[in-house]
Each structure stands twice: as C-alpha cells, then as structure tokens.
C-alpha cells in the first residue's frame, strides 16, 4: 500500500508543479499591478483543497485498477481488462492483447513440440525392448562368467529404458496407476531374482527376511521403485551385501554395507539431477533414480527416507502407511 501510494504521488508530481507555477504567475501579476497578495492566497487554498480531494478520489480508482491488472496473471481475456478511460488505456489494451495472443501461440507450439518429443521417446523406448528381449533369449541357455556379466549389463540397459518410460509418464495427463492390495514378499523375491546374476558375479550376499506386509499400491510402479533401490545399493556396495526386512509401522527397509552417503549430500539425494560426491566419483550417475522413486512413491501415497554414514552403508525406508487413503 505504501509503495503504491508513492508510485501514484510520483506520477502526479508534474500536475502539482503546474499548479504551483500557476499560483506563482497569479502572485507575480498581482504584485506588478499593486494588488494585495491575500486576493491570491484565498482562491489558491480553495483550489489546493479541491486538488487534494480530486487526488484522493483518483487514487482510489488508481488502486482498484492496479489491483485488477495484478490479478490478470493467467487466462487473460479482453473481458477481464479494466474499462478503457482514455486513449492510453486503449493503446495498452491492444498491446496487452497482442502480447497475450503471441504468448498463446508460443505456448501451443511448445506443447505440440513437447507432445511430439514424448511420443517419439515413448516409441523409441518400446522399440528398444525388442532387441533387448532377443539378446536375453540368446543368453538364456548360457551359464558362464561372461554370460552372467552380459546378462547383468543387459539388465542395466533395461532399467535405463524403464527410467526413460517412468520419466515420460510421471507428468502425463493420463495415469496408469492401478491401486490394489497385495502381498509384498512375492514382489520383493521377483526383484531379487532379476539381480541374482549380479549378486553372484560380484560375490555379494542378499539377506531377505519375509516382511509379511500387505500393501495398497500399484504393483508395476512399486516394482520399478524396488528395482531402482536395489540397483543403487548394488552400484555402491563393493563388498558385503544387502539386507531386506520390515520395520513397524508398515515400513520396508533396504540396507547395504556400501560406501554410504556424505552428510551434506543426504538432504538432497531425492532432488532431480543431484548426484553428490558419490555421483561425481561414478561419472555415469544421472541423478534421476532416487528422484523418480520419490516422485512415484509420492503419487502412490507412500514415503521414502534415507539414513546413511560414509563407510557404514545406507538404509532406505519405504513407509506404506494407509492414513492418507483412509482420510480420502
């Protein structure tokens, strides 16, 4: 309010100066003709009072118009603009509508470009799965150190493709989330099985204690999250192993004996593109895995948290609390 009043008075300074000059002209004229100056002061005071009253009235209209213009930040249409009071208002109206029309055209073009890009990458992600499946079939009957390593690399490629699809679908207007209640343990076992070759090849142990949890979630998306968390744990665990267990209340824990996370990085690990100290060492980290996990779990109504110390491993916790769904 104070800033608005200063702006209004600043715009009226030329008018005030013109009023003072007119009073000065009258005073000088009366002085030259030997007339009493009191004859100038009296009408000048009356005119000044009228000027102040007009200033106050104009300020109220100025304030109302200013607030209207500030409210027009989105969905601007011609009917929403303040009424035209003078030629300047008409010019500003035309300028605003032209700018809005140009902005709408750019927005439509940007949306089309984004839609085309999403369509292309979605098609690419589905197409790339065909040669991946073919290579997996070729390696299916092989059981050697080389084949296990190739299967592990192939699984990593599959996870990268799944990350692309998940990233594209996250902000899609059409959601494919299907919530149902199911046993969590079979899903965990299938995720562990997909990484079995990597566990064997790197001589890492996996300790799975059945959780006995029944969760209300989306099986496909939750499987994606578990794959990402196991992949991360394997990536940063050079020796030892990974433990999967449950905690109260309705919380899944995935802990590893890896290199851990620096204390200054821990609060930011779920941010998009953040790689931290470990990511800078790895050189290939994208900073998307944990970000996607956080986004997906948030959409499913779950929460994820991390506890870690450098050199002592990391514990990832997923809480499957149903309070949110019960409230809704």
C-alpha positions as CSV (number, residue, x, y, z in Angstrom):
1,X,0.0,0.0,0.0
2,X,2.8,2.4,0.9
3,X,4.7,1.6,-2.3
4,X,1.6,2.0,-4.4
5,X,0.9,5.5,-2.8
6,X,4.5,6.6,-3.5
7,X,4.1,5.5,-7.1
8,X,0.8,7.3,-7.5
9,X,2.2,10.6,-6.0
10,X,5.3,10.3,-8.1
11,X,3.2,10.2,-11.3
12,X,1.3,13.3,-10.1
13,X,4.4,15.5,-9.4
14,X,4.1,17.3,-12.8
15,X,0.5,18.2,-12.1
16,X,1.4,19.6,-8.6
17,X,4.3,21.6,-10.1
18,X,2.0,23.0,-12.8
19,X,-0.4,24.1,-10.0
20,X,2.3,25.8,-8.0
21,X,3.6,27.6,-11.2
22,X,0.0,28.9,-11.9
23,X,-0.2,30.2,-8.4
24,X,3.2,31.9,-8.8
25,X,2.1,33.5,-12.0
26,X,-1.0,35.0,-10.4
27,X,1.0,36.2,-7.4
28,X,3.6,37.9,-9.6
29,X,0.8,39.5,-11.7
30,X,-1.0,40.8,-8.7
31,X,2.3,42.2,-7.3
32,X,3.1,44.0,-10.5
33,X,-0.3,45.6,-10.6
34,X,-0.1,46.6,-6.9
35,X,-3.0,44.3,-5.9
36,X,-3.0,42.7,-2.4
37,X,-1.5,39.1,-2.4
38,X,-4.2,37.9,0.0
39,X,-6.5,38.0,-3.0
40,X,-4.3,35.2,-4.5
41,X,-3.8,33.1,-1.3
42,X,-7.5,32.6,-0.6
43,X,-8.5,31.1,-4.0
44,X,-5.2,29.2,-4.1
45,X,-6.1,27.5,-0.8
46,X,-9.5,26.6,-2.1
47,X,-8.1,25.2,-5.3
48,X,-5.5,23.3,-3.4
49,X,-8.2,21.6,-1.2
50,X,-10.2,20.7,-4.4
51,X,-6.9,19.3,-5.8
52,X,-6.3,17.1,-2.7
53,X,-9.9,15.8,-2.8
54,X,-9.6,15.0,-6.5
55,X,-6.2,13.4,-5.8
56,X,-7.8,11.1,-3.2
57,X,-10.7,10.1,-5.5
58,X,-8.3,9.4,-8.3
59,X,-6.1,7.4,-6.0
60,X,-8.9,5.0,-5.1
61,X,-9.6,4.4,-8.8
62,X,-5.9,4.1,-9.5
63,X,-5.6,1.5,-6.7
64,X,-8.6,-0.5,-7.9
65,X,-7.3,-0.5,-11.5
66,X,-3.8,-1.5,-10.3
67,X,-5.2,-4.5,-8.3
68,X,-7.2,-5.6,-11.3
69,X,-4.2,-5.6,-13.5
70,X,-2.1,-7.5,-11.0
71,X,-4.9,-10.2,-10.8
72,X,-4.6,-10.7,-14.6
73,X,-1.6,-13.1,-14.4
74,X,-3.2,-16.0,-16.1
75,X,-6.1,-16.7,-18.5
76,X,-6.2,-13.1,-19.7
77,X,-9.2,-12.3,-21.9
78,X,-10.4,-9.0,-23.2
79,X,-13.5,-9.0,-20.9
80,X,-11.2,-9.2,-17.9
81,X,-9.4,-6.0,-18.7
82,X,-10.3,-2.8,-16.8
83,X,-12.6,-0.4,-18.7
84,X,-11.0,2.0,-21.2
85,X,-11.0,5.6,-19.8
86,X,-8.7,7.3,-22.3
87,X,-6.5,6.8,-25.4
88,X,-3.6,5.5,-23.4
89,X,-5.8,2.8,-21.9
90,X,-7.0,1.8,-25.4
91,X,-3.4,1.5,-26.6
92,X,-2.3,-0.5,-23.6
93,X,-5.3,-2.8,-24.1
94,X,-4.2,-3.5,-27.7
95,X,-0.6,-4.1,-26.7
96,X,-1.6,-6.5,-23.8
97,X,-3.9,-8.5,-26.1
98,X,-1.3,-8.7,-28.8
99,X,1.3,-9.9,-26.3
100,X,-1.2,-12.4,-24.9
101,X,-2.0,-13.7,-28.4
102,X,1.7,-14.2,-29.2
103,X,2.3,-15.9,-25.9
104,X,-0.6,-18.3,-26.6
105,X,0.8,-19.1,-30.0
106,X,4.2,-19.9,-28.5
107,X,2.6,-22.0,-25.7
108,X,0.6,-24.0,-28.3
109,X,3.7,-24.5,-30.4
110,X,5.7,-25.5,-27.3
111,X,3.0,-28.0,-26.2
112,X,3.0,-29.6,-29.7
113,X,6.8,-29.9,-29.7
114,X,6.8,-31.4,-26.2
115,X,4.0,-33.8,-27.2
116,X,5.9,-34.9,-30.3
117,X,9.1,-35.4,-28.3
118,X,7.2,-37.5,-25.7
119,X,5.6,-39.6,-28.4
120,X,9.0,-40.2,-30.1
121,X,10.8,-41.2,-26.9
122,X,8.0,-43.5,-25.8
123,X,8.0,-45.2,-29.2
124,X,11.8,-45.5,-29.0
125,X,11.7,-47.0,-25.5
126,X,9.2,-49.6,-26.6
127,X,11.2,-50.4,-29.8
128,X,14.5,-50.8,-28.0
129,X,12.9,-53.5,-25.8
130,X,12.7,-55.9,-28.8
131,X,16.4,-56.3,-29.3
132,X,17.0,-56.4,-25.6
133,X,14.5,-59.3,-25.3
134,X,16.2,-61.0,-28.2
135,X,19.6,-60.8,-26.6
136,X,18.3,-62.1,-23.3
137,X,16.8,-65.1,-25.1
138,X,20.2,-65.7,-26.8
139,X,22.0,-65.7,-23.4
140,X,19.3,-67.7,-21.6
141,X,21.0,-71.1,-22.1
142,X,24.4,-69.8,-21.4
143,X,25.9,-70.2,-17.9
144,X,29.4,-68.7,-17.7
145,X,31.1,-65.8,-16.1
146,X,30.9,-63.9,-19.4
147,X,27.2,-64.6,-19.9
148,X,26.4,-63.6,-16.4
149,X,28.2,-60.3,-16.9
150,X,26.4,-59.7,-20.2
151,X,23.0,-60.5,-18.5
152,X,23.9,-58.1,-15.8
153,X,24.8,-55.3,-18.3
154,X,21.6,-56.2,-20.2
155,X,19.6,-55.8,-17.1
156,X,21.2,-52.4,-16.5
157,X,20.1,-51.3,-20.0
158,X,16.6,-52.5,-19.3
159,X,16.5,-50.4,-16.1
160,X,17.7,-47.4,-18.0
161,X,14.9,-47.9,-20.5
162,X,12.4,-48.2,-17.7
163,X,13.7,-45.0,-16.2
164,X,13.0,-43.2,-19.5
165,X,9.5,-44.5,-19.6
166,X,8.9,-43.7,-16.0
167,X,10.2,-40.1,-16.5
168,X,7.9,-39.6,-19.5
169,X,4.9,-41.0,-17.8
170,X,5.3,-39.1,-14.5
171,X,3.7,-35.9,-15.6
172,X,1.4,-37.4,-18.2
173,X,-2.2,-36.4,-18.0
174,X,-3.3,-40.0,-18.5
175,X,-2.3,-42.0,-15.4
176,X,-1.9,-45.8,-15.5
177,X,-1.8,-46.2,-11.7
178,X,-3.9,-49.3,-10.5
179,X,-4.1,-49.5,-6.8
180,X,-4.9,-52.8,-5.2
181,X,-4.0,-54.7,-2.0
182,X,-1.3,-57.5,-2.4
183,X,1.4,-59.4,-0.6
184,X,4.7,-57.5,-0.8
185,X,7.1,-60.5,-0.4
186,X,6.5,-62.1,-3.8
187,X,7.2,-58.8,-5.5
188,X,10.5,-58.5,-3.5
189,X,11.5,-62.0,-4.4
190,X,10.9,-61.3,-8.1
191,X,13.1,-58.2,-7.9
192,X,15.9,-60.1,-6.1
193,X,15.7,-62.7,-8.8
194,X,16.3,-60.2,-11.5
195,X,19.5,-59.1,-9.8
196,X,20.7,-62.7,-8.9
197,X,23.3,-62.8,-11.7
198,X,24.8,-59.5,-10.4
199,X,24.8,-60.7,-6.8
200,X,26.6,-63.9,-7.9
201,X,29.1,-62.2,-10.2
202,X,30.1,-59.6,-7.6
203,X,30.0,-62.1,-4.7
204,X,27.6,-60.1,-2.7
205,X,25.1,-61.6,-0.2
206,X,21.4,-60.8,0.0
207,X,19.6,-61.4,3.3
208,X,15.8,-61.3,2.9
209,X,13.6,-61.6,5.9
210,X,10.0,-62.1,4.8
211,X,8.1,-58.9,5.7
212,X,4.6,-60.4,5.9
213,X,3.3,-57.0,4.7
214,X,0.1,-56.5,2.7
215,X,0.3,-53.1,0.9
216,X,-2.2,-51.0,-1.0
217,X,-0.2,-49.8,-4.0
218,X,0.5,-50.2,-7.8
219,X,2.4,-53.4,-8.3
220,X,4.2,-52.3,-11.6
221,X,5.3,-48.9,-10.3
222,X,6.4,-50.3,-6.9
223,X,8.4,-53.0,-8.7
224,X,10.1,-50.1,-10.6
225,X,11.0,-48.4,-7.3
226,X,12.4,-51.6,-5.8
227,X,14.5,-52.3,-8.9
228,X,15.9,-48.8,-8.7
229,X,16.7,-49.1,-4.9
230,X,18.4,-52.5,-5.4
231,X,20.3,-51.2,-8.4
232,X,21.6,-48.3,-6.4
233,X,22.5,-50.5,-3.4
234,X,24.5,-52.8,-5.7
235,X,26.2,-50.0,-7.5
236,X,27.7,-48.5,-4.3
237,X,28.3,-51.8,-2.4
238,X,31.8,-53.1,-3.3
239,X,31.7,-55.9,-0.6
240,X,29.4,-57.3,2.0
241,X,25.7,-57.5,1.0
242,X,22.2,-56.1,1.1
243,X,19.5,-56.8,3.7
244,X,15.8,-56.5,3.1
245,X,13.5,-56.6,6.1
246,X,10.5,-54.8,7.6
247,X,10.0,-52.4,10.5
248,X,7.0,-51.0,12.3
249,X,4.8,-49.4,11.2
250,X,4.4,-51.0,7.7
251,X,7.9,-50.0,6.6
252,X,10.2,-51.8,4.2
253,X,14.0,-51.4,4.8
254,X,16.7,-52.0,2.2
255,X,20.1,-51.6,3.8
256,X,23.5,-52.2,2.4
257,X,27.2,-52.3,3.5
258,X,28.3,-49.9,0.8
259,X,30.3,-46.6,0.8
260,X,27.4,-44.6,2.3
261,X,26.4,-41.0,1.6
262,X,28.1,-37.8,2.7
263,X,26.1,-35.9,5.4
264,X,26.0,-32.8,3.3
265,X,24.5,-34.8,0.3
266,X,21.9,-36.7,2.3
267,X,19.2,-34.0,2.4
268,X,19.4,-33.5,-1.4
269,X,19.5,-37.1,-2.7
270,X,15.9,-37.0,-3.9
271,X,16.3,-33.9,-6.0
272,X,16.3,-34.1,-9.7
273,X,19.7,-34.4,-11.3
274,X,21.6,-34.3,-7.9
275,X,24.5,-36.8,-7.9
276,X,26.5,-35.7,-4.9
277,X,30.0,-36.8,-4.0
278,X,29.4,-40.5,-5.0
279,X,27.9,-39.5,-8.3
280,X,30.9,-37.3,-9.2
281,X,33.1,-40.3,-8.5
282,X,31.0,-42.6,-10.6
283,X,30.9,-40.3,-13.6
284,X,27.9,-42.2,-15.1
285,X,25.4,-41.2,-12.4
286,X,22.3,-39.4,-13.8
287,X,20.8,-38.2,-10.5
288,X,17.4,-39.5,-11.7
289,X,16.9,-42.9,-10.0
290,X,16.1,-41.7,-6.5
291,X,14.3,-38.6,-7.8
292,X,11.9,-40.9,-9.8
293,X,11.5,-43.2,-6.8
294,X,10.5,-40.2,-4.6
295,X,8.0,-38.9,-7.2
296,X,6.5,-42.3,-7.9
297,X,6.1,-43.2,-4.2
298,X,4.6,-39.7,-3.5
299,X,1.9,-40.4,-6.2
300,X,1.2,-43.8,-4.7
301,X,0.7,-42.2,-1.2
302,X,3.9,-43.7,0.3
303,X,7.0,-42.0,1.7
304,X,10.7,-42.7,1.3
305,X,13.6,-41.7,3.6
306,X,17.3,-42.4,3.8
307,X,19.8,-43.0,6.6
308,X,23.5,-43.2,5.9
309,X,27.0,-42.7,7.1
310,X,30.1,-42.7,5.0
311,X,31.8,-46.1,5.0
312,X,28.9,-47.7,7.0
313,X,26.3,-48.2,4.3
314,X,22.9,-46.8,3.6
315,X,19.3,-47.7,4.8
316,X,16.4,-46.8,2.5
317,X,13.0,-46.9,4.1
318,X,9.6,-47.0,2.3
319,X,6.6,-46.4,4.6
320,X,3.3,-47.9,3.3
321,X,1.1,-46.0,5.7
322,X,-2.6,-46.1,4.7
323,X,-3.6,-43.0,6.7
324,X,-3.7,-40.8,3.6
325,X,-6.0,-43.2,1.7
326,X,-8.3,-43.7,4.8
327,X,-8.6,-39.9,5.1
328,X,-9.6,-39.6,1.5
